[in-house]
């Protein structure tokens, strides 16, 4: 129990340090000249209008069947370069269309030479209704297959007006301070995870094989946490493609995000392993270990490239672990009950 208390205090300290440092420390600094030159192209249909005045755009549409937009071609930069797109945006009475993307939006779109790569992050502002001026910005990594880049302001099959001004696009690089803080934070989380694994192993008297399985469960989850966003996406896309190739019906039966299924399954297995390994420890203790690991792996992703911590993933992880714990505990209770019943029957004879 003392080890668990130490790990809880360690977790709280690390979580606060991670969140505060990520908000306070500036991640990027400019690393090149402005890439926009105000040479905007427009696409306008009936009942729509686009006004271009220096570095300000005004879009209007009263017909939800068509889209109006302004487009700026960006000089192609080296692969892997990070671009920051920022702008002040305002919209009035925007009524979205039927599709989820039919609204007022400002984007940076990467294309492969033929089509836009919509699967990549691209939107910095996605608005409907009425919103006063506000600054929006986002960072985009130029992918290896990118052959063209465009900044796009658009009313996509929606009505209303959209105004955009002070539009800036330039290369950035990570600051030295952020790099130092990131390395310290990630190293500290690594120490925490090792401490958590160690505390679980110390409380168990099981065989070497069971210990190895528990360590493998922990390590699998940590590796999944440490994968950069791009690599994680490639891995899951490959798996999903293979599954669909093997069985088209599988997609209809299990339509969920494969990543979420992975979260659930890994923590389900971990929950079962912890119960088996820590049979003499209270259920609350085992559940606390699951919650610490679920929370830690998500919060640490603030400093993993291309990853974002999600509260929903913490709930999914916890649910998987708790179900695994419940099954083992229930199986153990039923087994004990059957054993006691058999012993009672034997005594009566």
Long-range contacts (C-beta under 8 A, 24 or more apart in sequence): 1-285, 3-199, 3-202, 3-203, 4-199, 4-285, 4-288, 4-289, 6-195, 7-192, 7-195, 7-196, 7-199, 7-289, 7-292, 8-288, 8-292, 10-192, 10-195, 11-192, 11-292, 11-295, 11-296, 14-185, 14-188, 14-189, 14-192, 14-296, 14-299, 15-295, 15-296, 15-299, 17-185, 17-188, 18-185, 18-189, 18-299, 18-300, 18-302, 18-303, 19-299, 19-302, 21-181, 21-185, 22-302, 22-303, 25-175, 25-177, 25-178, 25-181, 26-175, 26-177, 26-178, 27-174, 27-175, 27-178, 28-82, 28-84, 28-139, 28-172, 28-173, 28-174, 28-175, 28-178, 29-172, 29-173, 29-174, 29-175, 30-84, 30-170, 30-171, 30-172, 31-170, 31-171, 31-172, 31-173, 32-170, 32-171, 33-170, 34-168, 34-169, 34-170, 35-74, 35-75, 35-77, 35-83, 35-169, 35-170, 35-171, 36-72, 36-74, 36-151, 36-167, 36-168, 36-169, 38-72, 39-72, 39-73, 40-70, 40-71, 40-72, 41-70, 41-71, 41-72, 41-73, 42-68, 42-69, 42-70, 42-71, 43-67, 43-68, 43-69, 43-70, 43-71, 44-68, 48-155, 55-165, 55-166, 55-167, 56-163, 56-164, 56-165, 56-166, 57-153, 57-162, 57-163, 57-164, 57-165, 57-167, 58-161, 58-162, 58-163, 59-104, 59-153, 59-154, 59-155, 59-161, 59-162, 59-163, 59-164, 60-155, 60-160, 60-161, 60-162, 61-155, 61-158, 61-159, 61-160, 61-161, 62-159, 63-159, 64-95, 64-97, 64-102, 64-157, 64-158, 64-159, 65-157, 66-157, 67-154, 67-155, 67-156, 67-157, 68-154, 68-155, 69-152, 69-153, 69-154, 69-155, 69-156, 70-152, 70-153, 70-154, 71-150, 71-151, 71-152, 72-150, 72-151, 72-152, 73-148, 73-149, 73-150, 74-108, 74-149, 74-150, 74-151, 74-169, 75-149, 76-146, 76-147, 76-148, 76-149, 77-142, 77-149, 77-171, 78-142, 79-142, 79-143, 79-144, 79-146, 80-141, 80-142, 80-144, 81-141, 81-142, 81-171, 82-139, 82-140, 82-141, 82-142, 82-171, 82-172, 82-173, 83-108, 83-139, 83-140, 83-142, 83-149, 83-169, 83-170, 83-171, 83-172, 84-137, 84-138, 84-139, 84-168, 84-169, 84-170, 84-171, 84-172, 85-124, 85-137, 85-138, 85-140, 85-151, 85-167, 85-168, 85-169, 86-124, 86-135, 86-136, 86-137, 86-166, 86-167, 86-168, 86-169, 87-124, 87-125, 87-135, 87-136, 87-137, 87-164, 87-165, 87-166, 87-167, 87-168, 88-133, 88-134, 88-135, 88-136, 88-164, 88-165, 88-166, 89-125, 89-127, 89-131, 89-133, 89-134, 89-135, 89-136, 89-162, 89-163, 89-164, 90-131, 90-132, 90-133, 90-134, 90-162, 90-163, 90-164, 91-127, 91-128, 91-129, 91-130, 91-131, 91-160, 91-161, 91-162, 91-163, 92-130, 92-160, 92-161, 93-129, 93-130, 93-159, 93-160, 93-161, 94-127, 94-128, 94-129, 94-130, 94-155, 94-158, 94-159, 94-160, 94-161, 94-162, 95-128, 95-158, 95-159, 95-160, 96-128, 96-158, 97-156, 97-157, 97-158, 98-157, 99-156, 99-157, 101-156, 102-156, 102-157, 102-158, 103-127, 103-128, 103-155, 103-156, 103-158, 104-128, 104-154, 104-155, 104-156, 104-158, 104-160, 104-162, 105-152, 105-153, 105-154, 105-156, 106-136, 106-151, 106-152, 106-153, 106-154, 106-164, 107-151, 107-152, 107-153, 107-154, 108-138, 108-140, 108-149, 108-150, 108-151, 108-152, 108-169, 109-149, 109-150, 109-151, 109-152, 110-140, 110-142, 110-143, 110-146, 110-148, 110-149, 111-146, 111-147, 111-148, 111-149, 111-150, 112-145, 112-146, 112-147, 113-147, 113-148, 117-143, 117-145, 117-146, 127-162, 128-158, 135-166, 139-172, 141-230, 141-306, 143-230, 182-303, 185-300, 185-303, 186-300, 186-303, 186-304, 189-296, 189-300, 192-296, 193-218, 193-222, 193-293, 193-296, 196-289, 196-292, 196-293, 196-296, 199-289, 200-274, 200-277, 200-278, 200-289, 201-277, 203-277, 203-278, 203-280, 203-281, 204-277, 204-278, 206-276, 206-277, 210-273, 210-276, 210-277, 211-277, 213-273, 214-270, 214-273, 214-274, 214-277, 217-266, 217-269, 217-270, 217-273, 218-270, 218-293, 220-266, 221-266, 221-267, 221-270, 221-293, 221-297, 222-297, 224-262, 224-266, 224-297, 225-297, 225-300, 225-301, 225-304, 226-304, 227-304, 227-307, 228-304, 228-305, 228-306, 228-307, 229-304, 229-305, 229-306, 229-307, 230-305, 230-306, 232-259, 232-306, 232-307, 233-306, 236-262, 260-313, 260-316, 263-313, 263-316, 263-317, 263-320, 264-316, 264-317, 264-319, 264-320, 265-320, 266-320, 267-293, 267-294, 267-316, 267-317, 267-318, 267-319, 267-320, 267-321, 267-324, 268-320, 268-321, 268-323, 268-324, 269-324, 270-320, 270-321, 270-324, 271-320, 271-321, 271-322, 271-323, 271-324, 271-325, 271-328, 272-324, 272-325, 272-327, 272-328, 273-324, 274-321, 274-324, 274-325, 275-324, 275-325, 275-328, 275-329, 275-332, 276-328, 279-332, 283-325, 283-329, 286-325, 287-321, 287-322, 287-325, 290-317, 290-318, 290-321, 290-322, 290-325, 291-318, 291-321, 293-317, 293-321, 294-318, 294-321
